[in-house]
Amino acid sequence: MMGWLLNLIGYKIDIKDPTPASMIKKTIKIAWPSATEAFLISIIGAVDMMMVGRLGESAIAAVGITNQPKFILLSMLFALNVGTTVVISRRRGEKNYQALKDVMRHSLIMSFVISLAFSLIGIIFAKELLLIAGASSDYLATSINYLRVIMIGNFFLGMSMNINAAQRGVGNTFIAMKTNLTANIVNVILNFLLINGIWIFPRLEVLGAGIATTIGNFVMFVIAFRSILDKESLLYQSFKDSFEYSKDIVSSFVKLGKPALTEQIFIRIGFLLYARAVADLGTTAFATHQLVMNVMVISFAIGDGLSTANSALIGQSLGSKRPDVAMGYGKITQRIGLTLAIIFSSLLALNRRSVLSLFTSDQNIIELGGPLIIILAVIILFQIVQVIVVGALRGAGDVKFVATLSLISVSIVRPGLTYLFAYGLGFGLTGAWMSVLVDQMMRFAISQHRFNGATWTKIKV
């Protein structure tokens, strides 16, 4: 398996037009905004958790337990955004510029309806969702208030995500970086003021973190929405124009979105089962788990940022009838990702106690989290590359395979191994993270085999 990883670094790209050098240059040009965006946002999110972490383990658990209900409610939007990015990147490759605007209009209307509906569900059924997630009575009331507040912001988040998905599809990753970074900086500043009660602001602790997140999401929406009002934008929307419903566009979304929605639902169910298994280990174990998960999110952001760029480049290449170039972009991005993974894993393993100390001063959590960081360092080597490969397959429209892989991996393998390792074999929290390692290794091997088979280059969108 490690040999397979290392072989990626030495992969030779046998393409003369465009040249490998120009492909690498274009990959970096497209990837650096999305990779930087994802990485810095995860850092800002980590700073967010550091502020909450100073309130104690119950506060950490209260915020952390809301993640899975929140993402379950965003599942349909994630599915729509997959379809949006794939269709728009293909039309961009075909140079069908009017279709870009039409696809954007349809996607925007659908995201409005979905965002509004699921935000209301989250607000009304906050308690029930958190009980299903395994929230403890120690922090349930705090979690309910926090979830209801961030669900207001989820409406704006959903709309922003949709616009950013479209912008990435046309290769405009800078807009997505700008919107997300600005919103998250606003979030961190307001966190500092509202969590701690600085200056004229009240001390609201966990509730303050929720209000800051919601305001940040609103700022994100304003910036993202303005980007499609620019007449120079490929996705320009003039709301003076009449709307003409297109069955073909909606059919494309449904065709790509159904497998993606299935994937998202099973991913979230799997994550929910996994989080519940960890939550049952106790508040200290769950708080430790949440802190290590925050570190994992930083590593995931590297792969996710590269994956986003890779998906757009592959979609555009296939739209231009160049499957060889699409394959080349996939391998180049994997090589970059693996190099970054090795660097990040090494730094993380060597500085594990220092990293955990940034989040909390609780020595019990630091001691419990140390071995988990070592496991995470190994996970990252497989995780970043497989995230990039899955992004390549998704960008090509191979969404059924991706959905099936997610169903087996996240919904069955990871929860099953978690209960086996954590409870059956008595490894506790360490066992839960061992299950993640096995899951990521399996996902890497299967997705890499699919990518190398190149059947995805023949999919019609």
DRENDO-1510 file (C-alpha; in Angstrom, 1 decimal, always signed):
<recs>
REC; n; res; u; v; w
REC; 1; MET; +0.0; +0.0; +0.0 .
REC; 2; MET; +2.8; +2.5; +0.9 .
REC; 3; GLY; +4.6; +1.5; -2.3 .
REC; 4; TRP; +1.5; +2.4; -4.2 .
REC; 5; LEU; +1.5; +5.8; -2.6 .
REC; 6; LEU; +5.1; +6.4; -3.3 .
REC; 7; ASN; +4.7; +5.4; -7.0 .
REC; 8; LEU; +2.3; +8.3; -7.4 .
REC; 9; ILE; +5.2; +10.7; -6.8 .
REC; 10; GLY; +7.2; +9.2; -9.7 .
REC; 11; TYR; +4.3; +9.0; -12.1 .
REC; 12; LYS; +5.3; +10.1; -15.6 .
REC; 13; ILE; +2.8; +12.1; -17.6 .
REC; 14; ASP; +3.1; +11.2; -21.3 .
REC; 15; ILE; +1.3; +14.1; -22.9 .
REC; 16; LYS; +2.8; +16.6; -25.4 .
REC; 17; ASP; -0.1; +19.0; -25.9 .
REC; 18; PRO; -0.6; +20.6; -23.4 .
REC; 19; THR; +2.9; +20.0; -22.0 .
REC; 20; PRO; +3.2; +18.5; -18.5 .
REC; 21; ALA; +4.8; +21.7; -17.3 .
REC; 22; SER; +1.9; +23.8; -18.5 .
REC; 23; MET; -0.5; +21.3; -16.9 .
REC; 24; ILE; +1.3; +21.6; -13.6 .
REC; 25; LYS; +1.2; +25.4; -13.9 .
REC; 26; LYS; -2.5; +25.4; -14.6 .
REC; 27; THR; -3.2; +22.9; -11.8 .
REC; 28; ILE; -1.4; +25.2; -9.3 .
REC; 29; LYS; -3.1; +28.3; -10.6 .
REC; 30; ILE; -6.6; +26.7; -10.2 .
REC; 31; ALA; -5.8; +24.8; -7.0 .
REC; 32; TRP; -4.0; +27.3; -4.9 .
REC; 33; PRO; -7.0; +29.5; -4.2 .
REC; 34; SER; -9.3; +26.5; -3.3 .
REC; 35; ALA; -6.5; +24.7; -1.3 .
REC; 36; THR; -5.5; +27.9; +0.5 .
REC; 37; GLU; -9.2; +28.7; +1.1 .
REC; 38; ALA; -9.9; +25.2; +2.6 .
REC; 39; PHE; -6.7; +25.2; +4.7 .
REC; 40; LEU; -7.1; +28.7; +6.1 .
REC; 41; ILE; -10.8; +28.1; +6.8 .
REC; 42; SER; -10.0; +25.0; +8.7 .
REC; 43; ILE; -7.3; +26.9; +10.7 .
REC; 44; ILE; -9.9; +29.6; +11.5 .
REC; 45; GLY; -12.3; +26.8; +12.5 .
REC; 46; ALA; -9.6; +25.4; +14.8 .
REC; 47; VAL; -9.2; +28.9; +16.3 .
REC; 48; ASP; -13.0; +28.9; +16.8 .
REC; 49; MET; -12.8; +25.6; +18.7 .
REC; 50; MET; -9.8; +26.9; +20.8 .
REC; 51; MET; -12.0; +29.7; +22.0 .
REC; 52; VAL; -14.8; +27.3; +22.9 .
REC; 53; GLY; -12.3; +24.9; +24.3 .
REC; 54; ARG; -11.4; +27.3; +27.1 .
REC; 55; LEU; -14.9; +27.1; +28.4 .
REC; 56; GLY; -14.4; +23.4; +29.3 .
REC; 57; GLU; -15.1; +19.9; +28.0 .
REC; 58; SER; -18.9; +20.2; +28.2 .
REC; 59; ALA; -18.7; +23.3; +25.9 .
REC; 60; ILE; -16.5; +21.4; +23.4 .
REC; 61; ALA; -18.9; +18.5; +23.4 .
REC; 62; ALA; -22.0; +20.8; +23.1 .
REC; 63; VAL; -20.6; +22.4; +19.9 .
REC; 64; GLY; -19.2; +19.1; +18.5 .
REC; 65; ILE; -22.4; +17.1; +18.9 .
REC; 66; THR; -24.2; +19.5; +16.5 .
REC; 67; ASN; -22.0; +18.8; +13.6 .
REC; 68; GLN; -23.7; +15.6; +12.3 .
REC; 69; PRO; -27.3; +17.0; +12.6 .
REC; 70; LYS; -26.2; +20.1; +10.8 .
REC; 71; PHE; -24.5; +18.2; +7.9 .
REC; 72; ILE; -27.4; +15.8; +7.6 .
REC; 73; LEU; -29.6; +18.7; +6.9 .
REC; 74; LEU; -27.1; +20.0; +4.3 .
REC; 75; SER; -27.0; +16.7; +2.5 .
REC; 76; MET; -29.4; +17.6; -0.3 .
REC; 77; LEU; -27.5; +20.8; -0.9 .
REC; 78; PHE; -24.2; +18.9; -1.1 .
REC; 79; ALA; -25.9; +16.7; -3.7 .
REC; 80; LEU; -27.2; +19.6; -5.7 .
REC; 81; ASN; -23.8; +21.3; -5.6 .
REC; 82; VAL; -22.1; +18.2; -7.0 .
REC; 83; GLY; -24.5; +18.3; -10.0 .
REC; 84; THR; -23.9; +22.1; -10.3 .
REC; 85; THR; -20.1; +21.8; -10.5 .
REC; 86; VAL; -20.1; +18.9; -12.9 .
REC; 87; VAL; -22.6; +20.3; -15.3 .
REC; 88; ILE; -21.1; +23.8; -15.3 .
REC; 89; SER; -17.6; +22.6; -15.7 .
REC; 90; ARG; -18.7; +20.5; -18.8 .
REC; 91; ARG; -20.5; +23.5; -20.3 .
REC; 92; ARG; -17.5; +25.6; -19.7 .
REC; 93; GLY; -15.3; +23.1; -21.5 .
REC; 94; GLU; -17.8; +23.1; -24.4 .
REC; 95; LYS; -17.8; +27.0; -24.4 .
REC; 96; ASN; -21.6; +27.0; -24.1 .
REC; 97; TYR; -21.8; +30.4; -22.2 .
REC; 98; GLN; -25.5; +30.9; -22.3 .
REC; 99; ALA; -26.0; +27.4; -20.8 .
REC; 100; LEU; -23.8; +28.5; -17.9 .
REC; 101; LYS; -26.2; +31.2; -16.9 .
REC; 102; ASP; -29.2; +29.0; -17.4 .
REC; 103; VAL; -27.7; +26.3; -15.2 .
REC; 104; MET; -26.8; +28.8; -12.5 .
REC; 105; ARG; -30.4; +30.2; -12.4 .
REC; 106; HIS; -32.0; +26.8; -12.0 .
REC; 107; SER; -29.4; +25.8; -9.4 .
REC; 108; LEU; -29.9; +29.0; -7.4 .
REC; 109; ILE; -33.7; +28.6; -7.2 .
REC; 110; MET; -33.4; +25.0; -6.1 .
REC; 111; SER; -30.8; +25.9; -3.4 .
REC; 112; PHE; -33.1; +28.6; -2.1 .
REC; 113; VAL; -36.0; +26.2; -1.6 .
REC; 114; ILE; -33.8; +23.4; -0.1 .
REC; 115; SER; -31.9; +25.8; +2.2 .
REC; 116; LEU; -35.1; +27.3; +3.6 .
REC; 117; ALA; -36.9; +24.0; +4.1 .
REC; 118; PHE; -34.0; +22.3; +6.0 .
REC; 119; SER; -33.1; +25.3; +8.1 .
REC; 120; LEU; -36.7; +25.3; +9.4 .
REC; 121; ILE; -36.5; +21.6; +10.1 .
REC; 122; GLY; -33.3; +22.1; +12.1 .
REC; 123; ILE; -34.9; +24.9; +14.2 .
REC; 124; ILE; -38.1; +23.1; +14.9 .
REC; 125; PHE; -36.7; +19.6; +15.7 .
REC; 126; ALA; -33.3; +20.6; +17.2 .
REC; 127; LYS; -33.9; +18.6; +20.4 .
REC; 128; GLU; -34.9; +15.5; +18.7 .
REC; 129; LEU; -32.0; +15.6; +16.2 .
REC; 130; LEU; -29.5; +16.1; +19.1 .
REC; 131; LEU; -30.9; +13.2; +21.1 .
REC; 132; ILE; -30.6; +10.9; +18.1 .
REC; 133; ALA; -27.0; +12.1; +17.7 .
REC; 134; GLY; -26.3; +10.9; +21.3 .
REC; 135; ALA; -26.2; +14.3; +23.2 .
REC; 136; SER; -25.7; +13.9; +26.9 .
REC; 137; SER; -27.9; +15.6; +29.5 .
REC; 138; ASP; -24.7; +17.4; +30.7 .
REC; 139; TYR; -24.8; +19.7; +27.7 .
REC; 140; LEU; -28.1; +19.0; +25.9 .
REC; 141; ALA; -29.7; +22.4; +26.7 .
REC; 142; THR; -26.6; +24.3; +25.5 .
REC; 143; SER; -26.5; +22.2; +22.3 .
REC; 144; ILE; -30.2; +22.9; +21.5 .
REC; 145; ASN; -29.8; +26.7; +21.7 .
REC; 146; TYR; -26.6; +26.6; +19.7 .
REC; 147; LEU; -28.1; +24.4; +16.9 .
REC; 148; ARG; -31.2; +26.6; +16.6 .
REC; 149; VAL; -29.0; +29.7; +16.1 .
REC; 150; ILE; -26.7; +28.2; +13.5 .
REC; 151; MET; -29.7; +26.8; +11.6 .
REC; 152; ILE; -30.7; +30.4; +10.8 .
REC; 153; GLY; -27.2; +30.8; +9.3 .
REC; 154; ASN; -27.5; +27.5; +7.5 .
REC; 155; PHE; -29.9; +29.1; +5.1 .
REC; 156; PHE; -27.3; +31.7; +4.0 .
REC; 157; LEU; -24.6; +29.0; +4.1 .
REC; 158; GLY; -26.6; +26.8; +1.7 .
REC; 159; MET; -27.1; +29.6; -0.8 .
REC; 160; SER; -23.4; +30.6; -0.6 .
REC; 161; MET; -22.2; +27.1; -1.1 .
REC; 162; ASN; -24.3; +26.7; -4.2 .
REC; 163; ILE; -22.9; +29.9; -5.8 .
REC; 164; ASN; -19.4; +28.9; -4.9 .
REC; 165; ALA; -19.8; +25.4; -6.4 .
REC; 166; ALA; -20.8; +27.0; -9.7 .
REC; 167; GLN; -17.9; +29.4; -9.5 .
REC; 168; ARG; -15.5; +26.5; -9.0 .
REC; 169; GLY; -17.1; +24.8; -12.0 .
REC; 170; VAL; -16.0; +27.6; -14.3 .
REC; 171; GLY; -12.5; +27.7; -12.6 .
REC; 172; ASN; -13.1; +30.8; -10.6 .
REC; 173; THR; -11.8; +29.5; -7.3 .
REC; 174; PHE; -10.7; +32.9; -6.1 .
REC; 175; ILE; -14.3; +34.0; -5.5 .
REC; 176; ALA; -15.0; +31.0; -3.3 .
REC; 177; MET; -11.7; +31.7; -1.4 .
REC; 178; LYS; -12.7; +35.4; -0.9 .
REC; 179; THR; -16.2; +34.7; +0.3 .
REC; 180; ASN; -15.2; +31.9; +2.7 .
REC; 181; LEU; -12.2; +33.7; +4.2 .
REC; 182; THR; -14.0; +37.0; +4.7 .
REC; 183; ALA; -16.9; +35.2; +6.4 .
REC; 184; ASN; -14.7; +33.2; +8.7 .
REC; 185; ILE; -12.6; +36.2; +9.7 .
REC; 186; VAL; -15.8; +37.9; +10.7 .
REC; 187; ASN; -16.8; +34.8; +12.6 .
REC; 188; VAL; -13.5; +34.6; +14.6 .
REC; 189; ILE; -13.7; +38.3; +15.5 .
REC; 190; LEU; -17.3; +38.0; +16.7 .
REC; 191; ASN; -16.4; +34.8; +18.5 .
REC; 192; PHE; -13.8; +36.6; +20.5 .
REC; 193; LEU; -16.2; +39.4; +21.4 .
REC; 194; LEU; -19.4; +37.3; +22.1 .
REC; 195; ILE; -17.9; +34.2; +23.7 .
REC; 196; ASN; -15.9; +36.2; +26.2 .
REC; 197; GLY; -18.0; +39.4; +26.6 .
REC; 198; ILE; -15.4; +41.8; +25.4 .
REC; 199; TRP; -16.0; +45.6; +25.3 .
REC; 200; ILE; -19.7; +46.4; +25.0 .
REC; 201; PHE; -20.7; +42.9; +24.1 .
REC; 202; PRO; -22.4; +40.4; +26.5 .
REC; 203; ARG; -20.6; +37.2; +27.6 .
REC; 204; LEU; -22.7; +34.6; +25.7 .
REC; 205; GLU; -20.2; +31.7; +25.7 .
REC; 206; VAL; -21.4; +28.8; +23.4 .
REC; 207; LEU; -24.5; +30.8; +22.3 .
REC; 208; GLY; -22.2; +33.6; +21.3 .
REC; 209; ALA; -20.2; +31.2; +19.1 .
REC; 210; GLY; -23.5; +30.3; +17.3 .
REC; 211; ILE; -24.5; +33.9; +16.7 .
REC; 212; ALA; -21.0; +34.7; +15.4 .
REC; 213; THR; -21.3; +31.7; +12.9 .
REC; 214; THR; -24.7; +32.9; +11.7 .
REC; 215; ILE; -23.5; +36.4; +11.1 .
REC; 216; GLY; -20.4; +35.1; +9.3 .
REC; 217; ASN; -22.6; +33.0; +7.0 .
REC; 218; PHE; -24.7; +36.0; +6.2 .
REC; 219; VAL; -21.6; +37.9; +5.2 .
REC; 220; MET; -20.5; +35.0; +3.0 .
REC; 221; PHE; -23.9; +35.0; +1.2 .
REC; 222; VAL; -23.7; +38.7; +0.5 .
REC; 223; ILE; -20.2; +38.4; -1.1 .
REC; 224; ALA; -21.1; +35.3; -3.1 .
REC; 225; PHE; -24.4; +36.7; -4.4 .
REC; 226; ARG; -22.7; +39.9; -5.5 .
REC; 227; SER; -20.3; +37.8; -7.6 .
REC; 228; ILE; -23.1; +36.6; -9.9 .
REC; 229; LEU; -24.4; +40.2; -10.3 .
REC; 230; ASP; -21.2; +41.2; -12.0 .
REC; 231; LYS; -21.8; +41.6; -15.8 .
REC; 232; GLU; -18.3; +40.3; -16.5 .
REC; 233; SER; -19.0; +37.0; -14.7 .
REC; 234; LEU; -19.6; +33.9; -16.8 .
REC; 235; LEU; -22.5; +33.1; -14.4 .
REC; 236; TYR; -24.0; +36.6; -14.5 .
REC; 237; GLN; -27.6; +36.8; -13.5 .
REC; 238; SER; -30.0; +39.6; -14.5 .
REC; 239; PHE; -33.1; +39.2; -12.5 .
REC; 240; LYS; -34.9; +41.5; -15.0 .
REC; 241; ASP; -34.8; +38.5; -17.4 .
REC; 242; SER; -37.7; +36.1; -17.4 .
REC; 243; PHE; -37.1; +32.6; -16.1 .
REC; 244; GLU; -37.6; +29.7; -18.5 .
REC; 245; TYR; -37.8; +26.3; -16.9 .
REC; 246; SER; -35.6; +23.7; -18.6 .
REC; 247; LYS; -36.4; +20.0; -18.0 .
REC; 248; ASP; -33.0; +19.0; -19.4 .
REC; 249; ILE; -31.1; +21.1; -16.8 .
REC; 250; VAL; -33.2; +19.7; -14.0 .
REC; 251; SER; -32.8; +16.2; -15.4 .
REC; 252; SER; -29.0; +16.7; -15.4 .
REC; 253; PHE; -29.1; +17.7; -11.7 .
REC; 254; VAL; -31.3; +14.8; -10.8 .
REC; 255; LYS; -29.1; +12.3; -12.7 .
REC; 256; LEU; -26.0; +13.5; -10.9 .
REC; 257; GLY; -27.7; +14.5; -7.7 .
REC; 258; LYS; -29.5; +11.2; -6.9 .
REC; 259; PRO; -26.3; +9.2; -6.4 .
REC; 260; ALA; -24.6; +12.1; -4.7 .
REC; 261; LEU; -27.6; +12.5; -2.4 .
REC; 262; THR; -27.5; +8.8; -1.6 .
REC; 263; GLU; -23.8; +9.2; -0.9 .
REC; 264; GLN; -24.3; +12.1; +1.4 .
REC; 265; ILE; -27.2; +10.5; +3.3 .
REC; 266; PHE; -25.1; +7.3; +4.0 .
REC; 267; ILE; -22.0; +9.3; +4.8 .
REC; 268; ARG; -24.0; +11.3; +7.4 .
REC; 269; ILE; -25.7; +8.3; +8.8 .
REC; 270; GLY; -22.3; +6.6; +9.1 .
REC; 271; PHE; -20.8; +9.7; +10.7 .
REC; 272; LEU; -23.7; +9.9; +13.1 .
REC; 273; LEU; -23.4; +6.3; +14.2 .
REC; 274; TYR; -19.6; +6.8; +14.6 .
REC; 275; ALA; -20.1; +10.0; +16.6 .
REC; 276; ARG; -22.7; +8.3; +18.8 .
REC; 277; ALA; -20.4; +5.4; +19.5 .
REC; 278; VAL; -17.7; +7.8; +20.6 .
REC; 279; ALA; -20.2; +10.0; +22.6 .
REC; 280; ASP; -21.1; +6.9; +24.6 .
REC; 281; LEU; -17.5; +6.6; +25.8 .
REC; 282; GLY; -18.1; +9.7; +28.0 .
REC; 283; THR; -17.8; +13.5; +27.9 .
REC; 284; THR; -14.0; +13.5; +28.3 .
REC; 285; ALA; -13.5; +11.0; +25.5 .
REC; 286; PHE; -15.9; +12.8; +23.2 .
REC; 287; ALA; -14.3; +16.2; +23.9 .
REC; 288; THR; -10.9; +14.7; +23.1 .
REC; 289; HIS; -12.3; +13.2; +19.9 .
REC; 290; GLN; -13.7; +16.5; +18.8 .
REC; 291; LEU; -10.3; +18.2; +19.3 .
REC; 292; VAL; -8.5; +15.6; +17.2 .
REC; 293; MET; -11.3; +15.8; +14.6 .
REC; 294; ASN; -10.5; +19.5; +14.3 .
REC; 295; VAL; -6.9; +18.7; +13.5 .
REC; 296; MET; -8.1; +16.1; +11.0 .
REC; 297; VAL; -10.3; +18.7; +9.3 .
REC; 298; ILE; -7.2; +20.8; +8.7 .
REC; 299; SER; -5.6; +17.8; +6.9 .
REC; 300; PHE; -8.8; +17.1; +5.0 .
REC; 301; ALA; -9.0; +20.7; +3.9 .
REC; 302; ILE; -5.7; +20.2; +2.0 .
REC; 303; GLY; -7.1; +17.3; +0.0 .
REC; 304; ASP; -10.5; +18.9; -0.3 .
REC; 305; GLY; -9.1; +22.1; -1.8 .
REC; 306; LEU; -7.0; +20.2; -4.3 .
REC; 307; SER; -9.9; +17.9; -5.0 .
REC; 308; THR; -12.2; +20.9; -5.9 .
REC; 309; ALA; -9.7; +22.2; -8.4 .
REC; 310; ASN; -9.0; +18.7; -9.8 .
REC; 311; SER; -12.8; +18.1; -10.3 .
REC; 312; ALA; -13.2; +21.4; -12.3 .
REC; 313; LEU; -10.1; +20.7; -14.5 .
REC; 314; ILE; -11.2; +17.1; -15.2 .
REC; 315; GLY; -14.7; +18.2; -16.1 .
REC; 316; GLN; -13.4; +20.9; -18.4 .
REC; 317; SER; -10.9; +18.5; -20.1 .
REC; 318; LEU; -13.7; +15.9; -20.7 .
REC; 319; GLY; -15.9; +18.6; -22.0 .
REC; 320; SER; -13.1; +19.5; -24.5 .
REC; 321; LYS; -12.9; +15.8; -25.5 .
REC; 322; ARG; -9.4; +15.3; -23.9 .
REC; 323; PRO; -9.6; +12.2; -21.6 .
REC; 324; ASP; -5.8; +11.9; -21.7 .
REC; 325; VAL; -5.5; +15.4; -20.3 .
REC; 326; ALA; -8.1; +14.7; -17.6 .
REC; 327; MET; -6.1; +11.6; -16.5 .
REC; 328; GLY; -2.9; +13.8; -16.4 .
REC; 329; TYR; -4.5; +16.4; -14.2 .
REC; 330; GLY; -5.7; +13.7; -11.9 .
REC; 331; LYS; -2.2; +12.3; -11.4 .
REC; 332; ILE; -0.6; +15.7; -11.1 .
REC; 333; THR; -3.0; +16.7; -8.3 .
REC; 334; GLN; -2.4; +13.4; -6.5 .
REC; 335; ARG; +1.3; +13.9; -6.6 .
REC; 336; ILE; +1.0; +17.4; -5.1 .
REC; 337; GLY; -1.4; +16.1; -2.5 .
REC; 338; LEU; +0.9; +13.3; -1.4 .
REC; 339; THR; +3.8; +15.6; -1.0 .
REC; 340; LEU; +1.8; +17.9; +1.2 .
REC; 341; ALA; +0.5; +14.9; +3.2 .
REC; 342; ILE; +4.0; +13.7; +4.0 .
REC; 343; ILE; +5.0; +17.1; +5.2 .
REC; 344; PHE; +1.9; +17.7; +7.3 .
REC; 345; SER; +1.9; +14.2; +8.8 .
REC; 346; SER; +5.5; +14.5; +9.9 .
REC; 347; LEU; +5.0; +17.9; +11.5 .
REC; 348; LEU; +1.9; +16.7; +13.3 .
REC; 349; ALA; +3.4; +13.6; +14.7 .
REC; 350; LEU; +6.5; +15.4; +16.1 .
REC; 351; ASN; +4.4; +18.2; +17.7 .
REC; 352; ARG; +1.3; +16.3; +18.9 .
REC; 353; ARG; +1.3; +17.6; +22.5 .
REC; 354; SER; +1.9; +21.2; +21.4 .
REC; 355; VAL; -0.9; +20.9; +18.9 .
REC; 356; LEU; -3.4; +19.6; +21.5 .
REC; 357; SER; -2.3; +22.3; +24.0 .
REC; 358; LEU; -3.5; +25.0; +21.6 .
REC; 359; PHE; -7.0; +23.7; +22.1 .
REC; 360; THR; -7.1; +22.9; +25.8 .
REC; 361; SER; -5.1; +23.1; +29.0 .
REC; 362; ASP; -6.8; +19.9; +30.3 .
REC; 363; GLN; -4.0; +17.4; +30.8 .
REC; 364; ASN; -6.4; +14.4; +30.7 .
REC; 365; ILE; -7.5; +15.4; +27.2 .
REC; 366; ILE; -3.9; +16.0; +26.1 .
REC; 367; GLU; -2.7; +12.6; +27.4 .
REC; 368; LEU; -5.7; +10.8; +25.8 .
REC; 369; GLY; -5.3; +12.7; +22.5 .
REC; 370; GLY; -1.5; +12.1; +22.0 .
REC; 371; PRO; -1.8; +8.5; +20.6 .
REC; 372; LEU; -4.7; +9.5; +18.5 .
REC; 373; ILE; -2.6; +12.2; +16.8 .
REC; 374; ILE; -0.1; +9.5; +15.9 .
REC; 375; ILE; -2.8; +7.4; +14.3 .
REC; 376; LEU; -4.1; +10.5; +12.5 .
REC; 377; ALA; -0.6; +11.2; +11.0 .
REC; 378; VAL; -0.8; +7.8; +9.3 .
REC; 379; ILE; -4.4; +8.3; +8.2 .
REC; 380; ILE; -3.5; +11.6; +6.5 .
REC; 381; LEU; -1.2; +9.9; +4.1 .
REC; 382; PHE; -4.1; +7.9; +2.6 .
REC; 383; GLN; -6.8; +10.4; +3.3 .
REC; 384; ILE; -5.5; +13.3; +1.2 .
REC; 385; VAL; -4.8; +11.2; -1.9 .
REC; 386; GLN; -8.1; +9.4; -1.8 .
REC; 387; VAL; -10.1; +12.6; -1.4 .
REC; 388; ILE; -8.4; +13.9; -4.5 .
REC; 389; VAL; -9.1; +10.7; -6.4 .
REC; 390; VAL; -12.8; +10.7; -5.4 .
REC; 391; GLY; -13.0; +14.4; -6.5 .
REC; 392; ALA; -11.6; +13.4; -9.9 .
REC; 393; LEU; -14.2; +10.7; -10.3 .
REC; 394; ARG; -17.0; +13.0; -9.1 .
REC; 395; GLY; -15.9; +15.7; -11.5 .
REC; 396; ALA; -16.1; +13.2; -14.4 .
REC; 397; GLY; -19.7; +12.3; -13.4 .
REC; 398; ASP; -18.8; +8.9; -11.9 .
REC; 399; VAL; -21.1; +9.7; -9.0 .
REC; 400; LYS; -22.7; +6.2; -8.7 .
REC; 401; PHE; -19.4; +4.6; -7.9 .
REC; 402; VAL; -18.5; +7.3; -5.4 .
REC; 403; ALA; -21.9; +6.9; -3.7 .
REC; 404; THR; -21.5; +3.1; -3.5 .
REC; 405; LEU; -18.0; +3.4; -2.1 .
REC; 406; SER; -19.2; +5.9; +0.6 .
REC; 407; LEU; -22.1; +3.6; +1.5 .
REC; 408; ILE; -19.8; +0.6; +2.1 .
REC; 409; SER; -17.0; +2.6; +3.7 .
REC; 410; VAL; -18.6; +5.2; +5.9 .
REC; 411; SER; -21.9; +3.6; +6.6 .
REC; 412; ILE; -20.9; +0.0; +7.2 .
REC; 413; VAL; -17.1; -0.4; +7.6 .
REC; 414; ARG; -16.3; +2.5; +9.9 .
REC; 415; PRO; -19.2; +2.2; +12.4 .
REC; 416; GLY; -18.9; -1.6; +12.4 .
REC; 417; LEU; -15.2; -1.5; +13.1 .
REC; 418; THR; -15.7; +1.3; +15.7 .
REC; 419; TYR; -18.0; -0.9; +17.8 .
REC; 420; LEU; -15.6; -3.9; +17.3 .
REC; 421; PHE; -12.4; -2.1; +18.2 .
REC; 422; ALA; -13.8; +0.3; +20.8 .
REC; 423; TYR; -16.2; -2.0; +22.7 .
REC; 424; GLY; -15.7; -5.6; +21.5 .
REC; 425; LEU; -11.9; -5.6; +21.8 .
REC; 426; GLY; -11.9; -2.9; +24.5 .
REC; 427; PHE; -9.6; -0.4; +22.8 .
REC; 428; GLY; -11.9; +2.5; +23.7 .
REC; 429; LEU; -11.3; +5.8; +21.9 .
REC; 430; THR; -8.1; +4.5; +20.3 .
REC; 431; GLY; -10.1; +1.7; +18.7 .
REC; 432; ALA; -12.5; +4.3; +17.2 .
REC; 433; TRP; -9.6; +6.0; +15.5 .
REC; 434; MET; -8.1; +2.7; +14.4 .
REC; 435; SER; -11.4; +2.1; +12.5 .
REC; 436; VAL; -10.9; +5.4; +10.7 .
REC; 437; LEU; -7.4; +4.3; +9.6 .
REC; 438; VAL; -8.7; +1.0; +8.2 .
REC; 439; ASP; -11.6; +2.8; +6.5 .
REC; 440; GLN; -9.3; +5.4; +4.8 .
REC; 441; MET; -6.8; +2.7; +3.6 .
REC; 442; MET; -9.7; +0.8; +2.0 .
REC; 443; ARG; -11.2; +3.9; +0.4 .
REC; 444; PHE; -7.7; +4.7; -1.0 .
REC; 445; ALA; -7.2; +1.3; -2.6 .
REC; 446; ILE; -10.6; +1.0; -4.2 .
REC; 447; SER; -10.8; +4.5; -5.5 .
REC; 448; GLN; -7.3; +4.3; -6.9 .
REC; 449; HIS; -8.1; +1.1; -8.7 .
REC; 450; ARG; -11.2; +2.8; -10.2 .
REC; 451; PHE; -9.3; +5.8; -11.3 .
REC; 452; ASN; -6.5; +3.8; -13.0 .
REC; 453; GLY; -9.2; +1.8; -14.9 .
REC; 454; ALA; -10.2; +5.1; -16.7 .
REC; 455; THR; -13.8; +4.0; -17.3 .
REC; 456; TRP; -14.8; +7.3; -15.8 .
REC; 457; THR; -13.4; +9.1; -18.9 .
REC; 458; LYS; -16.3; +7.7; -21.0 .
REC; 459; ILE; -19.2; +9.0; -18.9 .
REC; 460; LYS; -21.6; +11.3; -20.7 .
REC; 461; VAL; -23.1; +14.3; -18.8 .
</recs>
